[in-house]
Amino acid sequence: MQQAGGWTEILANVDVADQRGVLEPLISSVRLKRIAIGKYEPDITWTPLGAALYAVVSEDPAEAA
């Protein structure tokens, strides 16, 4: 991942259909959560595979639960 430039770089260079193909096994759903007026952040529901990958990439397994 580091050699490829990370998720941002990888996903920026493929079309939307390919992005969905990559993310589908990793993410169950994404909702926008309002954190302030005009400010939102994603609320991601990970699949078990996505949670495991997130834990490895973030190096904080507690966040992937």
PDB file of N, CA, C and O in Angstrom:
ATOM      1  N   MET A   1       0.826  -1.193   0.000  1.00  0.00           N
ATOM      2  CA  MET A   1       0.000   0.000   0.000  1.00  0.00           C
ATOM      3  C   MET A   1       0.865   1.249   0.000  1.00  0.00           C
ATOM      4  O   MET A   1       0.607   2.181  -0.761  1.00  0.00           O
ATOM      5  N   GLN A   2       1.886   1.276   0.844  1.00  0.00           N
ATOM      6  CA  GLN A   2       2.728   2.462   0.908  1.00  0.00           C
ATOM      7  C   GLN A   2       3.443   2.698  -0.416  1.00  0.00           C
ATOM      8  O   GLN A   2       3.568   3.840  -0.858  1.00  0.00           O
ATOM      9  N   GLN A   3       3.906   1.644  -1.044  1.00  0.00           N
ATOM     10  CA  GLN A   3       4.597   1.780  -2.319  1.00  0.00           C
ATOM     11  C   GLN A   3       3.654   2.244  -3.424  1.00  0.00           C
ATOM     12  O   GLN A   3       4.083   2.923  -4.357  1.00  0.00           O
ATOM     13  N   ALA A   4       2.385   1.888  -3.330  1.00  0.00           N
ATOM     14  CA  ALA A   4       1.405   2.297  -4.346  1.00  0.00           C
ATOM     15  C   ALA A   4       0.907   3.706  -4.117  1.00  0.00           C
ATOM     16  O   ALA A   4       0.239   4.262  -4.989  1.00  0.00           O
ATOM     17  N   GLY A   5       1.208   4.307  -2.975  1.00  0.00           N
ATOM     18  CA  GLY A   5       0.776   5.664  -2.705  1.00  0.00           C
ATOM     19  C   GLY A   5      -0.460   5.752  -1.830  1.00  0.00           C
ATOM     20  O   GLY A   5      -0.990   6.842  -1.619  1.00  0.00           O
ATOM     21  N   GLY A   6      -0.925   4.625  -1.319  1.00  0.00           N
ATOM     22  CA  GLY A   6      -2.086   4.620  -0.435  1.00  0.00           C
ATOM     23  C   GLY A   6      -3.399   4.557  -1.202  1.00  0.00           C
ATOM     24  O   GLY A   6      -3.421   4.623  -2.431  1.00  0.00           O
ATOM     25  N   TRP A   7      -4.488   4.428  -0.459  1.00  0.00           N
ATOM     26  CA  TRP A   7      -5.825   4.299  -1.048  1.00  0.00           C
ATOM     27  C   TRP A   7      -6.188   5.484  -1.920  1.00  0.00           C
ATOM     28  O   TRP A   7      -6.771   5.305  -2.989  1.00  0.00           O
ATOM     29  N   THR A   8      -5.857   6.684  -1.491  1.00  0.00           N
ATOM     30  CA  THR A   8      -6.220   7.873  -2.260  1.00  0.00           C
ATOM     31  C   THR A   8      -5.626   7.813  -3.654  1.00  0.00           C
ATOM     32  O   THR A   8      -6.317   8.067  -4.641  1.00  0.00           O
ATOM     33  N   GLU A   9      -4.369   7.483  -3.735  1.00  0.00           N
ATOM     34  CA  GLU A   9      -3.693   7.399  -5.036  1.00  0.00           C
ATOM     35  C   GLU A   9      -4.258   6.266  -5.878  1.00  0.00           C
ATOM     36  O   GLU A   9      -4.498   6.438  -7.074  1.00  0.00           O
ATOM     37  N   ILE A  10      -4.470   5.120  -5.266  1.00  0.00           N
ATOM     38  CA  ILE A  10      -4.992   3.966  -5.996  1.00  0.00           C
ATOM     39  C   ILE A  10      -6.372   4.270  -6.560  1.00  0.00           C
ATOM     40  O   ILE A  10      -6.616   4.046  -7.746  1.00  0.00           O
ATOM     41  N   LEU A  11      -7.277   4.778  -5.731  1.00  0.00           N
ATOM     42  CA  LEU A  11      -8.651   5.017  -6.168  1.00  0.00           C
ATOM     43  C   LEU A  11      -8.780   6.224  -7.088  1.00  0.00           C
ATOM     44  O   LEU A  11      -9.727   6.296  -7.872  1.00  0.00           O
ATOM     45  N   ALA A  12      -7.856   7.167  -7.011  1.00  0.00           N
ATOM     46  CA  ALA A  12      -7.911   8.343  -7.879  1.00  0.00           C
ATOM     47  C   ALA A  12      -7.598   7.987  -9.326  1.00  0.00           C
ATOM     48  O   ALA A  12      -7.943   8.740 -10.236  1.00  0.00           O
ATOM     49  N   ASN A  13      -6.955   6.858  -9.545  1.00  0.00           N
ATOM     50  CA  ASN A  13      -6.511   6.499 -10.888  1.00  0.00           C
ATOM     51  C   ASN A  13      -7.337   5.409 -11.554  1.00  0.00           C
ATOM     52  O   ASN A  13      -6.910   4.840 -12.559  1.00  0.00           O
ATOM     53  N   VAL A  14      -8.514   5.108 -11.011  1.00  0.00           N
ATOM     54  CA  VAL A  14      -9.396   4.123 -11.639  1.00  0.00           C
ATOM     55  C   VAL A  14     -10.795   4.711 -11.754  1.00  0.00           C
ATOM     56  O   VAL A  14     -11.156   5.631 -11.020  1.00  0.00           O
ATOM     57  N   ASP A  15     -11.583   4.169 -12.686  1.00  0.00           N
ATOM     58  CA  ASP A  15     -12.930   4.711 -12.854  1.00  0.00           C
ATOM     59  C   ASP A  15     -13.851   4.241 -11.719  1.00  0.00           C
ATOM     60  O   ASP A  15     -13.490   3.365 -10.932  1.00  0.00           O
ATOM     61  N   VAL A  16     -15.030   4.833 -11.653  1.00  0.00           N
ATOM     62  CA  VAL A  16     -15.961   4.595 -10.536  1.00  0.00           C
ATOM     63  C   VAL A  16     -16.362   3.124 -10.444  1.00  0.00           C
ATOM     64  O   VAL A  16     -16.457   2.582  -9.342  1.00  0.00           O
ATOM     65  N   ALA A  17     -16.595   2.480 -11.565  1.00  0.00           N
ATOM     66  CA  ALA A  17     -16.982   1.063 -11.533  1.00  0.00           C
ATOM     67  C   ALA A  17     -15.873   0.217 -10.899  1.00  0.00           C
ATOM     68  O   ALA A  17     -16.156  -0.686 -10.111  1.00  0.00           O
ATOM     69  N   ASP A  18     -14.630   0.503 -11.236  1.00  0.00           N
ATOM     70  CA  ASP A  18     -13.516  -0.228 -10.635  1.00  0.00           C
ATOM     71  C   ASP A  18     -13.365   0.106  -9.155  1.00  0.00           C
ATOM     72  O   ASP A  18     -13.023  -0.769  -8.360  1.00  0.00           O
ATOM     73  N   GLN A  19     -13.615   1.357  -8.773  1.00  0.00           N
ATOM     74  CA  GLN A  19     -13.571   1.750  -7.364  1.00  0.00           C
ATOM     75  C   GLN A  19     -14.588   0.943  -6.569  1.00  0.00           C
ATOM     76  O   GLN A  19     -14.280   0.430  -5.493  1.00  0.00           O
ATOM     77  N   ARG A  20     -15.794   0.835  -7.102  1.00  0.00           N
ATOM     78  CA  ARG A  20     -16.830   0.060  -6.414  1.00  0.00           C
ATOM     79  C   ARG A  20     -16.436  -1.404  -6.298  1.00  0.00           C
ATOM     80  O   ARG A  20     -16.693  -2.043  -5.277  1.00  0.00           O
ATOM     81  N   GLY A  21     -15.820  -1.930  -7.332  1.00  0.00           N
ATOM     82  CA  GLY A  21     -15.369  -3.316  -7.295  1.00  0.00           C
ATOM     83  C   GLY A  21     -14.335  -3.563  -6.218  1.00  0.00           C
ATOM     84  O   GLY A  21     -14.320  -4.624  -5.594  1.00  0.00           O
ATOM     85  N   VAL A  22     -13.463  -2.578  -5.996  1.00  0.00           N
ATOM     86  CA  VAL A  22     -12.442  -2.693  -4.958  1.00  0.00           C
ATOM     87  C   VAL A  22     -13.061  -2.559  -3.575  1.00  0.00           C
ATOM     88  O   VAL A  22     -12.708  -3.302  -2.659  1.00  0.00           O
ATOM     89  N   LEU A  23     -13.981  -1.615  -3.422  1.00  0.00           N
ATOM     90  CA  LEU A  23     -14.532  -1.302  -2.097  1.00  0.00           C
ATOM     91  C   LEU A  23     -15.670  -2.222  -1.660  1.00  0.00           C
ATOM     92  O   LEU A  23     -15.908  -2.370  -0.462  1.00  0.00           O
ATOM     93  N   GLU A  24     -16.367  -2.834  -2.594  1.00  0.00           N
ATOM     94  CA  GLU A  24     -17.531  -3.657  -2.247  1.00  0.00           C
ATOM     95  C   GLU A  24     -17.236  -4.753  -1.230  1.00  0.00           C
ATOM     96  O   GLU A  24     -18.040  -4.944  -0.318  1.00  0.00           O
ATOM     97  N   PRO A  25     -16.130  -5.481  -1.334  1.00  0.00           N
ATOM     98  CA  PRO A  25     -15.865  -6.516  -0.319  1.00  0.00           C
ATOM     99  C   PRO A  25     -15.418  -5.944   1.025  1.00  0.00           C
ATOM    100  O   PRO A  25     -15.340  -6.678   2.011  1.00  0.00           O
ATOM    101  N   LEU A  26     -15.125  -4.648   1.076  1.00  0.00           N
ATOM    102  CA  LEU A  26     -14.574  -4.041   2.290  1.00  0.00           C
ATOM    103  C   LEU A  26     -15.581  -3.215   3.082  1.00  0.00           C
ATOM    104  O   LEU A  26     -15.463  -3.099   4.302  1.00  0.00           O
ATOM    105  N   ILE A  27     -16.574  -2.637   2.399  1.00  0.00           N
ATOM    106  CA  ILE A  27     -17.488  -1.694   3.042  1.00  0.00           C
ATOM    107  C   ILE A  27     -18.932  -2.138   2.845  1.00  0.00           C
ATOM    108  O   ILE A  27     -19.357  -2.424   1.726  1.00  0.00           O
ATOM    109  N   SER A  28     -19.684  -2.193   3.950  1.00  0.00           N
ATOM    110  CA  SER A  28     -21.107  -2.518   3.869  1.00  0.00           C
ATOM    111  C   SER A  28     -21.927  -1.294   3.510  1.00  0.00           C
ATOM    112  O   SER A  28     -22.823  -1.356   2.668  1.00  0.00           O
ATOM    113  N   SER A  29     -21.609  -0.165   4.166  1.00  0.00           N
ATOM    114  CA  SER A  29     -22.348   1.076   3.885  1.00  0.00           C
ATOM    115  C   SER A  29     -21.546   2.280   4.348  1.00  0.00           C
ATOM    116  O   SER A  29     -20.647   2.173   5.182  1.00  0.00           O
ATOM    117  N   VAL A  30     -21.898   3.437   3.779  1.00  0.00           N
ATOM    118  CA  VAL A  30     -21.309   4.700   4.188  1.00  0.00           C
ATOM    119  C   VAL A  30     -22.441   5.702   4.323  1.00  0.00           C
ATOM    120  O   VAL A  30     -23.253   5.865   3.412  1.00  0.00           O
ATOM    121  N   ARG A  31     -22.487   6.365   5.457  1.00  0.00           N
ATOM    122  CA  ARG A  31     -23.461   7.438   5.692  1.00  0.00           C
ATOM    123  C   ARG A  31     -22.698   8.672   6.100  1.00  0.00           C
ATOM    124  O   ARG A  31     -21.655   8.585   6.748  1.00  0.00           O
ATOM    125  N   LEU A  32     -23.216   9.819   5.720  1.00  0.00           N
ATOM    126  CA  LEU A  32     -22.612  11.062   6.173  1.00  0.00           C
ATOM    127  C   LEU A  32     -23.189  11.425   7.527  1.00  0.00           C
ATOM    128  O   LEU A  32     -24.405  11.411   7.716  1.00  0.00           O
ATOM    129  N   LYS A  33     -22.320  11.750   8.466  1.00  0.00           N
ATOM    130  CA  LYS A  33     -22.725  12.130   9.815  1.00  0.00           C
ATOM    131  C   LYS A  33     -22.414  13.617   9.990  1.00  0.00           C
ATOM    132  O   LYS A  33     -21.280  14.054   9.795  1.00  0.00           O
ATOM    133  N   ARG A  34     -23.427  14.377  10.357  1.00  0.00           N
ATOM    134  CA  ARG A  34     -23.242  15.809  10.565  1.00  0.00           C
ATOM    135  C   ARG A  34     -22.511  16.024  11.886  1.00  0.00           C
ATOM    136  O   ARG A  34     -22.942  15.542  12.934  1.00  0.00           O
ATOM    137  N   ILE A  35     -21.404  16.752  11.822  1.00  0.00           N
ATOM    138  CA  ILE A  35     -20.630  17.023  13.032  1.00  0.00           C
ATOM    139  C   ILE A  35     -20.707  18.487  13.444  1.00  0.00           C
ATOM    140  O   ILE A  35     -20.386  18.831  14.581  1.00  0.00           O
ATOM    141  N   ALA A  36     -21.129  19.344  12.528  1.00  0.00           N
ATOM    142  CA  ALA A  36     -21.330  20.768  12.796  1.00  0.00           C
ATOM    143  C   ALA A  36     -22.102  21.331  11.610  1.00  0.00           C
ATOM    144  O   ALA A  36     -22.309  20.636  10.615  1.00  0.00           O
ATOM    145  N   ILE A  37     -22.520  22.564  11.710  1.00  0.00           N
ATOM    146  CA  ILE A  37     -23.242  23.192  10.607  1.00  0.00           C
ATOM    147  C   ILE A  37     -22.342  23.209   9.375  1.00  0.00           C
ATOM    148  O   ILE A  37     -21.263  23.800   9.385  1.00  0.00           O
ATOM    149  N   GLY A  38     -22.806  22.552   8.318  1.00  0.00           N
ATOM    150  CA  GLY A  38     -22.065  22.500   7.071  1.00  0.00           C
ATOM    151  C   GLY A  38     -20.851  21.590   7.075  1.00  0.00           C
ATOM    152  O   GLY A  38     -20.078  21.598   6.117  1.00  0.00           O
ATOM    153  N   LYS A  39     -20.661  20.791   8.143  1.00  0.00           N
ATOM    154  CA  LYS A  39     -19.513  19.884   8.215  1.00  0.00           C
ATOM    155  C   LYS A  39     -20.000  18.462   8.463  1.00  0.00           C
ATOM    156  O   LYS A  39     -20.821  18.208   9.344  1.00  0.00           O
ATOM    157  N   TYR A  40     -19.473  17.550   7.665  1.00  0.00           N
ATOM    158  CA  TYR A  40     -19.876  16.153   7.740  1.00  0.00           C
ATOM    159  C   TYR A  40     -18.644  15.262   7.709  1.00  0.00           C
ATOM    160  O   TYR A  40     -17.582  15.651   7.224  1.00  0.00           O
ATOM    161  N   GLU A  41     -18.815  14.065   8.237  1.00  0.00           N
ATOM    162  CA  GLU A  41     -17.757  13.067   8.136  1.00  0.00           C
ATOM    163  C   GLU A  41     -18.409  11.730   7.807  1.00  0.00           C
ATOM    164  O   GLU A  41     -19.574  11.513   8.140  1.00  0.00           O
ATOM    165  N   PRO A  42     -17.674  10.836   7.160  1.00  0.00           N
ATOM    166  CA  PRO A  42     -18.270   9.549   6.812  1.00  0.00           C
ATOM    167  C   PRO A  42     -18.389   8.640   8.026  1.00  0.00           C
ATOM    168  O   PRO A  42     -17.508   8.607   8.885  1.00  0.00           O
ATOM    169  N   ASP A  43     -19.478   7.915   8.082  1.00  0.00           N
ATOM    170  CA  ASP A  43     -19.690   6.878   9.084  1.00  0.00           C
ATOM    171  C   ASP A  43     -19.689   5.554   8.313  1.00  0.00           C
ATOM    172  O   ASP A  43     -20.685   5.196   7.684  1.00  0.00           O
ATOM    173  N   ILE A  44     -18.588   4.845   8.364  1.00  0.00           N
ATOM    174  CA  ILE A  44     -18.388   3.655   7.541  1.00  0.00           C
ATOM    175  C   ILE A  44     -18.719   2.399   8.340  1.00  0.00           C
ATOM    176  O   ILE A  44     -18.253   2.229   9.466  1.00  0.00           O
ATOM    177  N   THR A  45     -19.525   1.524   7.751  1.00  0.00           N
ATOM    178  CA  THR A  45     -19.771   0.200   8.308  1.00  0.00           C
ATOM    179  C   THR A  45     -18.939  -0.774   7.486  1.00  0.00           C
ATOM    180  O   THR A  45     -19.209  -1.008   6.308  1.00  0.00           O
ATOM    181  N   TRP A  46     -17.918  -1.338   8.133  1.00  0.00           N
ATOM    182  CA  TRP A  46     -16.980  -2.227   7.460  1.00  0.00           C
ATOM    183  C   TRP A  46     -17.503  -3.646   7.426  1.00  0.00           C
ATOM    184  O   TRP A  46     -18.219  -4.070   8.332  1.00  0.00           O
ATOM    185  N   THR A  47     -17.153  -4.379   6.393  1.00  0.00           N
ATOM    186  CA  THR A  47     -17.355  -5.826   6.387  1.00  0.00           C
ATOM    187  C   THR A  47     -16.268  -6.419   7.288  1.00  0.00           C
ATOM    188  O   THR A  47     -15.332  -5.707   7.653  1.00  0.00           O
ATOM    189  N   PRO A  48     -16.363  -7.693   7.656  1.00  0.00           N
ATOM    190  CA  PRO A  48     -15.279  -8.285   8.458  1.00  0.00           C
ATOM    191  C   PRO A  48     -13.906  -8.165   7.772  1.00  0.00           C
ATOM    192  O   PRO A  48     -12.904  -7.887   8.432  1.00  0.00           O
ATOM    193  N   LEU A  49     -13.864  -8.372   6.467  1.00  0.00           N
ATOM    194  CA  LEU A  49     -12.602  -8.229   5.736  1.00  0.00           C
ATOM    195  C   LEU A  49     -12.112  -6.783   5.782  1.00  0.00           C
ATOM    196  O   LEU A  49     -10.924  -6.536   5.991  1.00  0.00           O
ATOM    197  N   GLY A  50     -13.016  -5.832   5.589  1.00  0.00           N
ATOM    198  CA  GLY A  50     -12.639  -4.423   5.635  1.00  0.00           C
ATOM    199  C   GLY A  50     -12.142  -4.011   7.006  1.00  0.00           C
ATOM    200  O   GLY A  50     -11.178  -3.253   7.112  1.00  0.00           O
ATOM    201  N   ALA A  51     -12.786  -4.498   8.059  1.00  0.00           N
ATOM    202  CA  ALA A  51     -12.361  -4.172   9.422  1.00  0.00           C
ATOM    203  C   ALA A  51     -10.965  -4.721   9.698  1.00  0.00           C
ATOM    204  O   ALA A  51     -10.144  -4.064  10.338  1.00  0.00           O
ATOM    205  N   ALA A  52     -10.705  -5.935   9.207  1.00  0.00           N
ATOM    206  CA  ALA A  52      -9.379  -6.529   9.408  1.00  0.00           C
ATOM    207  C   ALA A  52      -8.311  -5.741   8.654  1.00  0.00           C
ATOM    208  O   ALA A  52      -7.233  -5.485   9.191  1.00  0.00           O
ATOM    209  N   LEU A  53      -8.601  -5.360   7.422  1.00  0.00           N
ATOM    210  CA  LEU A  53      -7.648  -4.576   6.636  1.00  0.00           C
ATOM    211  C   LEU A  53      -7.431  -3.204   7.262  1.00  0.00           C
ATOM    212  O   LEU A  53      -6.302  -2.720   7.337  1.00  0.00           O
ATOM    213  N   TYR A  54      -8.514  -2.582   7.711  1.00  0.00           N
ATOM    214  CA  TYR A  54      -8.403  -1.266   8.359  1.00  0.00           C
ATOM    215  C   TYR A  54      -7.521  -1.356   9.605  1.00  0.00           C
ATOM    216  O   TYR A  54      -6.706  -0.470   9.863  1.00  0.00           O
ATOM    217  N   ALA A  55      -7.690  -2.420  10.363  1.00  0.00           N
ATOM    218  CA  ALA A  55      -6.879  -2.593  11.580  1.00  0.00           C
ATOM    219  C   ALA A  55      -5.396  -2.700  11.240  1.00  0.00           C
ATOM    220  O   ALA A  55      -4.552  -2.147  11.946  1.00  0.00           O
ATOM    221  N   VAL A  56      -5.084  -3.401  10.175  1.00  0.00           N
ATOM    222  CA  VAL A  56      -3.690  -3.557   9.766  1.00  0.00           C
ATOM    223  C   VAL A  56      -3.130  -2.227   9.268  1.00  0.00           C
ATOM    224  O   VAL A  56      -2.019  -1.844   9.635  1.00  0.00           O
ATOM    225  N   VAL A  57      -3.884  -1.532   8.446  1.00  0.00           N
ATOM    226  CA  VAL A  57      -3.422  -0.280   7.849  1.00  0.00           C
ATOM    227  C   VAL A  57      -3.311   0.825   8.904  1.00  0.00           C
ATOM    228  O   VAL A  57      -2.358   1.603   8.890  1.00  0.00           O
ATOM    229  N   SER A  58      -4.283   0.893   9.817  1.00  0.00           N
ATOM    230  CA  SER A  58      -4.281   1.958  10.812  1.00  0.00           C
ATOM    231  C   SER A  58      -3.385   1.626  12.009  1.00  0.00           C
ATOM    232  O   SER A  58      -3.049   2.504  12.803  1.00  0.00           O
ATOM    233  N   GLU A  59      -3.003   0.352  12.129  1.00  0.00           N
ATOM    234  CA  GLU A  59      -2.191  -0.125  13.246  1.00  0.00           C
ATOM    235  C   GLU A  59      -2.846   0.140  14.593  1.00  0.00           C
ATOM    236  O   GLU A  59      -2.162   0.259  15.610  1.00  0.00           O
ATOM    237  N   ASP A  60      -4.189   0.234  14.598  1.00  0.00           N
ATOM    238  CA  ASP A  60      -4.945   0.399  15.836  1.00  0.00           C
ATOM    239  C   ASP A  60      -6.172  -0.514  15.754  1.00  0.00           C
ATOM    240  O   ASP A  60      -7.249  -0.067  15.359  1.00  0.00           O
ATOM    241  N   PRO A  61      -6.016  -1.782  16.122  1.00  0.00           N
ATOM    242  CA  PRO A  61      -7.124  -2.737  15.990  1.00  0.00           C
ATOM    243  C   PRO A  61      -8.390  -2.328  16.736  1.00  0.00           C
ATOM    244  O   PRO A  61      -9.478  -2.746  16.340  1.00  0.00           O
ATOM    245  N   ALA A  62      -8.298  -1.543  17.777  1.00  0.00           N
ATOM    246  CA  ALA A  62      -9.487  -1.142  18.536  1.00  0.00           C
ATOM    247  C   ALA A  62     -10.415  -0.292  17.678  1.00  0.00           C
ATOM    248  O   ALA A  62     -11.631  -0.341  17.868  1.00  0.00           O
ATOM    249  N   GLU A  63      -9.886   0.479  16.749  1.00  0.00           N
ATOM    250  CA  GLU A  63     -10.716   1.330  15.908  1.00  0.00           C
ATOM    251  C   GLU A  63     -11.489   0.525  14.879  1.00  0.00           C
ATOM    252  O   GLU A  63     -12.518   0.994  14.392  1.00  0.00           O
ATOM    253  N   ALA A  64     -11.039  -0.651  14.538  1.00  0.00           N
ATOM    254  CA  ALA A  64     -11.688  -1.448  13.509  1.00  0.00           C
ATOM    255  C   ALA A  64     -12.876  -2.237  14.033  1.00  0.00           C
ATOM    256  O   ALA A  64     -13.607  -2.837  13.245  1.00  0.00           O
ATOM    257  N   ALA A  65     -13.085  -2.250  15.327  1.00  0.00           N
ATOM    258  CA  ALA A  65     -14.171  -3.035  15.910  1.00  0.00           C
ATOM    259  C   ALA A  65     -15.528  -2.451  15.602  1.00  0.00           C
ATOM    260  O   ALA A  65     -16.546  -2.999  16.024  1.00  0.00           O
TER     261      ALA A  65
END
